[in-house]
Amino acid sequence: MPTAKKLQPDLDDLLRKTIALLDRWKIPYLLIGGLAVGIVGEARATHDIDLIIAVPLTDVDSIAKRARAAGFSIANASLEEARMTGALRLIWGGLHVDVIFTSTEFEQSAFSRKQRVQLAGCSIDVPTPEDLILLKLVPGRRKDFFDIESILLRHHGKLDLKYLEHWAQRLADEMEDVRMWDTLQRLLKDTKTQVT
């Protein structure tokens, strides 16, 4: 994968600081969100960092304590809120880092397939294009669909469609919601139309 362009200086610094801490703590992570889309798909503006960490949610207190010791503040109203949502928001200056705790078999699969890229002067683990598509399907916001489309267009003809469809079907079944499957099929069809 290519190296992404330089970020805004403050976000560069925050990314380097965050990755250095995770590496020092020996916590496996995947960069997701807008920064990952800029590497795997098409660059877009973003002002935060989104990560999944391979740590159980029961360790949220330990992660929060370590983050505070490193100079971050915690945006969650309480750690109980973080336990309920599965995410911890760390604040550094005017920027934030959303840390999502791994909780599904699919996320474990994504970790096993991770790719290492260079960004902001450091080596960073990102999901494969297929896994980032699936991670974006779960929340299913409008901007996520644009991100998915950019990844599909960039990697058209090179994606593992069997893997994508397998996990989209499993996630839809687990959530008892066919939206993910239907959305993936629609976006695949739309992308095929755009490139032919």
C-alpha positions as a Python dict, from the first residue, in 0.01 Angstrom:
ca = {
    (1, 'M'): (0, 0, 0),
    (2, 'P'): (119, 354, -66),
    (3, 'T'): (220, 597, 203),
    (4, 'A'): (-55, 847, 280),
    (5, 'K'): (-1, 1220, 254),
    (6, 'K'): (108, 1432, 548),
    (7, 'L'): (-169, 1511, 794),
    (8, 'Q'): (-222, 1838, 974),
    (9, 'P'): (70, 1889, 1217),
    (10, 'D'): (-129, 1847, 1542),
    (11, 'L'): (-296, 1531, 1415),
    (12, 'D'): (44, 1400, 1300),
    (13, 'D'): (182, 1452, 1651),
    (14, 'L'): (-119, 1294, 1819),
    (15, 'L'): (-106, 992, 1590),
    (16, 'R'): (265, 938, 1659),
    (17, 'K'): (209, 974, 2034),
    (18, 'T'): (-86, 734, 2036),
    (19, 'I'): (86, 465, 1826),
    (20, 'A'): (404, 492, 2035),
    (21, 'L'): (201, 437, 2352),
    (22, 'L'): (16, 136, 2212),
    (23, 'D'): (343, -14, 2090),
    (24, 'R'): (506, 46, 2429),
    (25, 'W'): (206, -111, 2605),
    (26, 'K'): (219, -401, 2354),
    (27, 'I'): (-148, -352, 2265),
    (28, 'P'): (-243, -469, 1914),
    (29, 'Y'): (-455, -210, 1731),
    (30, 'L'): (-602, -125, 1392),
    (31, 'L'): (-633, 232, 1267),
    (32, 'I'): (-984, 278, 1127),
    (33, 'G'): (-1198, 581, 1046),
    (34, 'G'): (-1104, 867, 815),
    (35, 'L'): (-728, 821, 845),
    (36, 'A'): (-750, 457, 741),
    (37, 'V'): (-985, 545, 456),
    (38, 'G'): (-724, 797, 336),
    (39, 'I'): (-474, 511, 309),
    (40, 'V'): (-700, 234, 179),
    (41, 'G'): (-954, 440, -17),
    (42, 'E'): (-963, 810, -98),
    (43, 'A'): (-833, 1082, 134),
    (44, 'R'): (-1092, 1296, 309),
    (45, 'A'): (-1081, 1556, 584),
    (46, 'T'): (-1076, 1422, 939),
    (47, 'H'): (-990, 1575, 1273),
    (48, 'D'): (-972, 1269, 1495),
    (49, 'I'): (-819, 925, 1529),
    (50, 'D'): (-1022, 605, 1545),
    (51, 'L'): (-871, 276, 1663),
    (52, 'I'): (-980, -74, 1750),
    (53, 'I'): (-766, -238, 2016),
    (54, 'A'): (-734, -611, 2081),
    (55, 'V'): (-816, -573, 2449),
    (56, 'P'): (-1129, -697, 2629),
    (57, 'L'): (-1371, -434, 2755),
    (58, 'T'): (-1305, -553, 3110),
    (59, 'D'): (-967, -375, 3082),
    (60, 'V'): (-1121, -32, 3021),
    (61, 'D'): (-1020, 93, 3369),
    (62, 'S'): (-658, -7, 3312),
    (63, 'I'): (-646, 159, 2968),
    (64, 'A'): (-805, 478, 3105),
    (65, 'K'): (-552, 488, 3391),
    (66, 'R'): (-258, 444, 3152),
    (67, 'A'): (-396, 710, 2916),
    (68, 'R'): (-437, 962, 3198),
    (69, 'A'): (-80, 893, 3313),
    (70, 'A'): (33, 968, 2955),
    (71, 'G'): (-140, 1310, 2961),
    (72, 'F'): (-476, 1231, 2798),
    (73, 'S'): (-806, 1327, 2954),
    (74, 'I'): (-1115, 1106, 2927),
    (75, 'A'): (-1422, 1248, 2753),
    (76, 'N'): (-1664, 976, 2863),
    (77, 'A'): (-1894, 1088, 3143),
    (78, 'S'): (-1789, 772, 3328),
    (79, 'L'): (-1602, 451, 3268),
    (80, 'E'): (-1938, 279, 3308),
    (81, 'E'): (-2049, 468, 2995),
    (82, 'A'): (-1738, 341, 2817),
    (83, 'R'): (-1822, -15, 2925),
    (84, 'M'): (-2176, 25, 2788),
    (85, 'T'): (-2069, 169, 2451),
    (86, 'G'): (-1750, -37, 2410),
    (87, 'A'): (-1553, 280, 2335),
    (88, 'L'): (-1329, 516, 2526),
    (89, 'R'): (-1275, 872, 2401),
    (90, 'L'): (-936, 1020, 2483),
    (91, 'I'): (-876, 1395, 2455),
    (92, 'W'): (-544, 1561, 2369),
    (93, 'G'): (-564, 1935, 2320),
    (94, 'G'): (-854, 2004, 2087),
    (95, 'L'): (-835, 1658, 1924),
    (96, 'H'): (-964, 1320, 2029),
    (97, 'V'): (-886, 953, 1990),
    (98, 'D'): (-1176, 706, 1990),
    (99, 'V'): (-1059, 369, 2121),
    (100, 'I'): (-1295, 79, 2049),
    (101, 'F'): (-1247, -246, 2238),
    (102, 'T'): (-1251, -568, 2033),
    (103, 'S'): (-1563, -770, 2100),
    (104, 'T'): (-1651, -978, 1793),
    (105, 'E'): (-1515, -1273, 1602),
    (106, 'F'): (-1510, -1057, 1290),
    (107, 'E'): (-1282, -801, 1456),
    (108, 'Q'): (-1049, -1085, 1554),
    (109, 'S'): (-1043, -1192, 1189),
    (110, 'A'): (-958, -836, 1084),
    (111, 'F'): (-665, -832, 1328),
    (112, 'S'): (-529, -1155, 1180),
    (113, 'R'): (-525, -995, 832),
    (114, 'K'): (-385, -649, 924),
    (115, 'Q'): (-140, -464, 700),
    (116, 'R'): (143, -231, 806),
    (117, 'V'): (181, 109, 635),
    (118, 'Q'): (379, 428, 686),
    (119, 'L'): (190, 737, 797),
    (120, 'A'): (304, 1054, 976),
    (121, 'G'): (654, 913, 1014),
    (122, 'C'): (560, 588, 1187),
    (123, 'S'): (456, 232, 1102),
    (124, 'I'): (86, 177, 1158),
    (125, 'D'): (-143, -128, 1139),
    (126, 'V'): (-451, -87, 920),
    (127, 'P'): (-725, -328, 811),
    (128, 'T'): (-732, -481, 464),
    (129, 'P'): (-968, -308, 220),
    (130, 'E'): (-1227, -584, 274),
    (131, 'D'): (-1213, -553, 652),
    (132, 'L'): (-1235, -173, 645),
    (133, 'I'): (-1543, -200, 423),
    (134, 'L'): (-1703, -435, 675),
    (135, 'L'): (-1606, -213, 969),
    (136, 'K'): (-1772, 79, 789),
    (137, 'L'): (-2087, -123, 716),
    (138, 'V'): (-2155, -179, 1087),
    (139, 'P'): (-2234, 183, 1185),
    (140, 'G'): (-2381, 247, 841),
    (141, 'R'): (-2374, 627, 842),
    (142, 'R'): (-2390, 827, 521),
    (143, 'K'): (-2019, 916, 537),
    (144, 'D'): (-1940, 546, 589),
    (145, 'F'): (-2113, 463, 260),
    (146, 'F'): (-1905, 727, 79),
    (147, 'D'): (-1592, 578, 238),
    (148, 'I'): (-1694, 227, 131),
    (149, 'E'): (-1756, 346, -223),
    (150, 'S'): (-1409, 505, -241),
    (151, 'I'): (-1250, 177, -125),
    (152, 'L'): (-1456, -28, -371),
    (153, 'L'): (-1358, 201, -659),
    (154, 'R'): (-988, 203, -569),
    (155, 'H'): (-968, -175, -530),
    (156, 'H'): (-1218, -277, -798),
    (157, 'G'): (-1136, -621, -936),
    (158, 'K'): (-887, -692, -657),
    (159, 'L'): (-1118, -750, -359),
    (160, 'D'): (-1190, -1088, -202),
    (161, 'L'): (-1565, -1079, -265),
    (162, 'K'): (-1623, -1421, -105),
    (163, 'Y'): (-1467, -1297, 219),
    (164, 'L'): (-1668, -972, 204),
    (165, 'E'): (-1998, -1147, 141),
    (166, 'H'): (-1929, -1419, 398),
    (167, 'W'): (-1875, -1169, 678),
    (168, 'A'): (-2151, -931, 565),
    (169, 'Q'): (-2395, -1224, 580),
    (170, 'R'): (-2267, -1340, 921),
    (171, 'L'): (-2279, -990, 1068),
    (172, 'A'): (-2630, -935, 931),
    (173, 'D'): (-2740, -1267, 1083),
    (174, 'E'): (-2578, -1188, 1421),
    (175, 'M'): (-2741, -845, 1430),
    (176, 'E'): (-3068, -984, 1294),
    (177, 'D'): (-3063, -701, 1041),
    (178, 'V'): (-3031, -758, 666),
    (179, 'R'): (-2929, -394, 615),
    (180, 'M'): (-2558, -476, 603),
    (181, 'W'): (-2602, -743, 338),
    (182, 'D'): (-2838, -531, 129),
    (183, 'T'): (-2614, -224, 154),
    (184, 'L'): (-2304, -417, 50),
    (185, 'Q'): (-2484, -563, -252),
    (186, 'R'): (-2611, -217, -355),
    (187, 'L'): (-2267, -57, -321),
    (188, 'L'): (-2100, -340, -514),
    (189, 'K'): (-2356, -297, -793),
    (190, 'D'): (-2317, 83, -797),
    (191, 'T'): (-1938, 54, -814),
    (192, 'K'): (-1953, -196, -1098),
    (193, 'T'): (-2176, 47, -1292),
    (194, 'Q'): (-1929, 334, -1235),
    (195, 'V'): (-1627, 145, -1364),
    (196, 'T'): (-1791, -6, -1675),
}
